[in-house]
Amino acid sequence: MMRRLFLLMLLFAPLAALPAQAREQAASAFAPIPAFQSDRIVVTAQGSGPDVILIPGLASTAEVWRRTADRLDDRYRVHLVSIRGFGDIPVGANGQGAVLAPVAAEVRRYITSQRLDRPAIVGHSMGGLIALRVAAGGGASVGRVMAVDASPFFPSLISPGATVGDIEPIARIGYQALMFLGDEVLRTQGTAMGFQLGGASDSLFGAMGWQGGDRATLAQSLYEVMTTDLRSRLPDVRAPVTVVYGWSRDDASPRAHIDGLFRAGYRSLRTPARFEPVEGAEHMVMIDQPARFMEVLNRFLAP
């Protein structure tokens, strides 16, 4: 009995000798991780290994990442994020007020509360904006970022000289159209009315990515996607950034001329981004060209 007591004293003596704050930090490392609860996002995890966070775009849930996650989870622990109010997920706090910034804050809180080790964050479209926000405010807590068909200022993919002031009246029309007419008006009249998301609204509404959701959340999110300009925040991003986008050899396609626009959008990063055009893909790169996208993703995740 005395021997066991002596061994226990030896085991915990180094911890007792630490300052109080250090003892608390050391003890917390062994405490169970609490279940994550949020009124902004829903997160499920699968697999084991280095952490990878997948964030969907406007009106999409984590289901758009399902095939990708299933191809990763034998090597990585994949965290699938769904934004409340998209698809059939209860709206929570996203039904009123801003969406992008609070969602980014919740992703950062998830990283901290679940003790993720410098995760890679992959965001599609609006999810790319969120990933950049997380990285800009997350310091060294983010390992790397992949923006999939996402620009720090989406209107610059249509008009390089556009400003938020130029776009705001058009964004307001998009907001009102969704609130009063529903998303069908965007499917049928989006291009004619001028509120294209990075030049990709046609493919967005025609792909499996558009899952609808709470009307107020969709309208506010659309407005924010069109009026958010993160170019001034890019110098705060310490993690390396990879930009993936659909590309075409056909000179008649808008995708043939998009490379320079993406490069211009990310030029204020402290470390130059890596650009990965995926031939034959449109807006939903991971669905349009899954094999080519996985090649790019594996390069991005490689040690």
C-alpha positions in Angstrom: 0.0 0.0 0.0 2.8 2.4 1.0 4.7 1.6 -2.2 1.6 2.4 -4.3 1.2 5.6 -2.5 4.8 6.5 -3.1 4.5 5.8 -6.8 1.5 8.0 -7.0 3.3 10.8 -5.3 6.2 10.4 -7.8 3.7 10.5 -10.7 1.9 13.7 -9.6 4.9 15.5 -8.0 5.9 17.2 -11.2 2.4 18.5 -11.8 2.2 19.8 -8.2 5.4 21.6 -8.6 4.1 23.6 -11.6 2.6 27.1 -11.2 -1.2 27.1 -10.7 -1.9 28.3 -14.3 0.4 25.6 -15.8 -1.2 22.9 -13.6 -4.7 23.9 -14.9 -3.4 23.8 -18.5 -1.8 20.4 -18.0 -4.9 19.0 -16.3 -7.2 20.3 -19.1 -5.2 18.3 -21.6 -6.4 15.1 -20.0 -10.0 16.3 -19.4 -12.7 14.8 -21.6 -13.7 17.0 -24.6 -17.3 18.2 -24.2 -19.8 17.7 -27.0 -20.0 20.7 -29.3 -23.3 22.6 -29.3 -24.0 25.6 -31.6 -27.0 27.6 -32.7 -25.1 28.5 -35.9 -23.5 25.2 -37.2 -23.9 21.5 -37.0 -20.6 19.4 -37.2 -20.2 15.7 -37.5 -16.8 13.9 -37.6 -15.7 10.7 -39.2 -12.4 8.8 -39.6 -9.1 9.3 -37.7 -5.8 11.1 -38.4 -4.9 14.8 -39.1 -8.0 17.1 -38.9 -9.7 18.3 -42.1 -12.7 20.7 -41.9 -15.1 20.8 -44.9 -17.5 23.8 -45.2 -20.2 23.9 -47.9 -21.4 26.9 -49.9 -24.6 28.9 -50.1 -27.8 26.8 -49.6 -25.7 23.6 -49.4 -25.3 21.2 -46.5 -22.4 18.9 -45.7 -23.9 16.4 -48.1 -22.1 18.1 -51.0 -18.9 16.9 -49.3 -20.0 13.4 -48.5 -18.2 11.6 -51.4 -15.0 13.6 -50.6 -15.2 12.8 -46.9 -15.7 9.1 -47.6 -12.5 9.2 -49.7 -10.5 10.9 -46.9 -11.6 9.2 -43.7 -9.2 6.3 -43.9 -6.4 8.8 -43.5 -7.9 11.9 -41.9 -10.4 12.9 -39.3 -13.0 14.7 -41.4 -15.2 17.4 -39.8 -18.3 18.0 -41.9 -19.9 21.4 -41.2 -23.5 22.3 -42.0 -24.7 25.8 -41.6 -28.1 26.1 -39.8 -30.9 27.3 -42.1 -29.5 25.6 -45.2 -31.3 22.5 -46.5 -33.6 21.0 -43.9 -31.4 21.9 -40.9 -33.2 24.0 -38.2 -32.3 27.7 -38.6 -31.2 28.5 -35.1 -29.6 31.9 -34.7 -29.0 32.3 -38.4 -32.6 33.3 -39.0 -31.8 36.9 -38.0 -28.9 39.2 -38.6 -25.5 38.5 -40.0 -24.5 34.9 -41.0 -20.9 34.7 -42.3 -19.0 36.3 -39.5 -20.9 34.5 -36.7 -20.5 31.2 -38.5 -16.8 31.8 -38.9 -16.5 32.6 -35.2 -18.3 29.3 -34.4 -15.9 27.3 -36.6 -13.0 28.9 -34.7 -14.7 28.0 -31.4 -15.1 24.4 -32.7 -11.4 24.2 -33.4 -10.6 25.4 -29.9 -13.2 23.5 -27.9 -12.5 20.2 -29.7 -8.7 20.7 -29.5 -8.1 20.3 -33.2 -4.4 20.4 -34.1 -4.0 23.1 -36.8 -6.6 21.7 -39.1 -6.8 22.1 -42.8 -9.9 24.0 -43.8 -11.6 23.4 -47.2 -14.4 25.7 -48.1 -16.6 25.8 -51.3 -17.9 29.1 -52.6 -19.4 30.9 -49.5 -17.7 28.2 -47.4 -14.4 29.5 -48.9 -15.2 33.0 -47.6 -15.9 31.5 -44.2 -12.6 29.5 -44.3 -10.7 32.8 -45.1 -12.4 34.5 -42.2 -11.5 31.7 -39.9 -7.9 31.8 -41.0 -7.7 35.6 -40.8 -8.9 35.6 -37.2 -7.4 32.3 -36.2 -3.6 33.0 -36.2 -1.6 29.9 -36.0 -4.6 27.7 -35.1 -5.3 27.0 -38.8 -2.8 24.7 -40.7 -3.8 25.5 -44.3 -6.8 26.7 -46.3 -8.3 25.6 -49.6 -10.8 27.9 -51.3 -12.9 26.0 -53.9 -14.3 28.3 -56.5 -14.3 31.1 -53.9 -13.0 34.6 -54.2 -12.4 37.0 -51.3 -14.7 39.4 -53.3 -17.0 37.5 -55.6 -18.1 40.5 -57.8 -14.4 41.0 -58.8 -14.7 37.8 -60.9 -17.2 39.6 -63.1 -16.0 43.2 -62.9 -12.4 43.6 -61.5 -13.0 47.2 -60.6 -16.2 46.7 -58.8 -16.6 48.0 -55.2 -19.0 47.0 -52.4 -20.8 50.3 -53.1 -21.4 49.3 -56.7 -22.7 45.9 -55.8 -24.8 46.7 -52.8 -27.9 47.8 -54.8 -27.8 44.6 -56.9 -27.3 42.6 -53.7 -30.4 44.2 -52.2 -32.4 43.2 -55.2 -31.2 39.6 -54.8 -32.1 39.7 -51.1 -35.6 41.0 -51.8 -36.2 38.5 -54.7 -35.4 35.6 -52.3 -37.5 37.0 -49.5 -40.6 37.7 -51.6 -40.4 35.4 -54.6 -38.3 32.5 -53.3 -35.2 30.9 -54.9 -37.0 30.0 -58.1 -36.6 33.5 -59.3 -32.9 33.1 -59.1 -33.0 29.9 -61.0 -35.0 31.5 -63.9 -34.0 35.2 -63.8 -30.7 35.4 -61.9 -28.5 36.1 -65.0 -30.9 38.6 -66.5 -31.2 40.5 -63.2 -27.4 40.6 -62.9 -26.8 39.0 -59.5 -24.4 36.2 -60.5 -22.3 34.6 -57.9 -18.8 34.8 -59.3 -20.2 34.2 -62.8 -21.4 30.8 -61.7 -25.0 31.2 -60.8 -26.3 29.0 -63.6 -24.2 26.0 -62.6 -24.9 26.7 -58.9 -28.7 26.4 -59.3 -28.5 23.5 -61.7 -26.1 21.4 -59.5 -26.9 19.3 -56.5 -25.3 22.0 -54.3 -28.5 24.1 -54.1 -30.5 22.5 -51.4 -32.6 25.6 -50.4 -33.4 26.3 -46.8 -34.9 29.0 -44.6 -35.8 32.0 -46.8 -34.4 34.7 -44.5 -31.2 32.9 -44.0 -30.7 32.3 -47.8 -31.5 35.9 -48.5 -29.1 37.3 -45.9 -26.4 34.9 -46.9 -26.7 35.8 -50.6 -26.5 39.5 -49.7 -23.4 38.9 -47.6 -21.7 36.7 -50.3 -22.1 39.6 -52.8 -21.1 42.4 -50.5 -18.3 40.8 -48.5 -14.8 42.0 -49.5 -12.1 40.2 -47.6 -9.2 41.4 -49.7 -8.0 43.8 -47.0 -8.0 40.9 -44.5 -5.8 38.5 -46.5 -2.6 39.8 -45.0 -3.9 38.5 -41.6 -4.0 34.9 -43.0 -0.9 33.1 -41.8 -1.8 29.7 -43.2 -0.9 28.8 -46.8 -3.8 29.1 -49.2 -4.7 27.0 -52.2 -7.3 28.2 -54.7 -9.2 25.7 -56.8 -11.5 26.6 -59.6 -13.2 25.3 -62.7 -11.4 26.0 -65.9 -12.0 25.5 -69.6 -9.8 25.4 -72.8 -12.8 26.7 -74.8 -12.1 30.4 -75.4 -15.8 31.0 -75.7 -16.3 29.9 -72.1 -16.1 32.4 -69.2 -14.1 29.8 -67.4 -11.3 30.2 -69.9 -10.6 33.7 -68.7 -11.1 33.3 -65.0 -7.5 32.4 -64.0 -6.2 36.0 -63.9 -9.3 37.2 -62.0 -8.7 34.6 -59.2 -5.0 35.5 -59.1 -5.7 39.2 -58.8 -8.2 38.6 -56.0 -5.6 36.8 -53.8 -2.6 39.0 -54.5 -2.5 40.6 -51.0 -1.9 37.4 -49.2 1.4 37.5 -47.2 2.4 34.2 -48.8 1.5 33.8 -52.5 -1.4 31.4 -53.0 -1.2 28.1 -55.0 -3.6 28.1 -57.9 -5.1 24.8 -59.1 -7.4 25.1 -62.1 -9.5 22.0 -62.7 -10.3 21.5 -66.4 -13.9 20.5 -67.2 -15.3 21.7 -63.9 -17.8 24.5 -63.3 -18.8 25.9 -59.9 -19.2 22.6 -58.1 -15.6 21.5 -58.7 -15.7 18.5 -56.3 -18.9 17.1 -58.0 -18.2 18.1 -61.6 -14.7 16.5 -61.6 -14.4 14.3 -58.5 -11.3 12.4 -59.6 -9.3 15.5 -60.6 -10.5 17.3 -57.5 -9.2 14.5 -55.3 -5.8 14.7 -57.0 -5.7 18.4 -56.1 -6.9 17.8 -52.6 -4.3 15.1 -51.9 -1.6 17.4 -53.0 -3.0 20.1 -50.7 -3.1 17.8 -47.7 0.3 16.1 -48.3 2.8 16.8 -45.5 
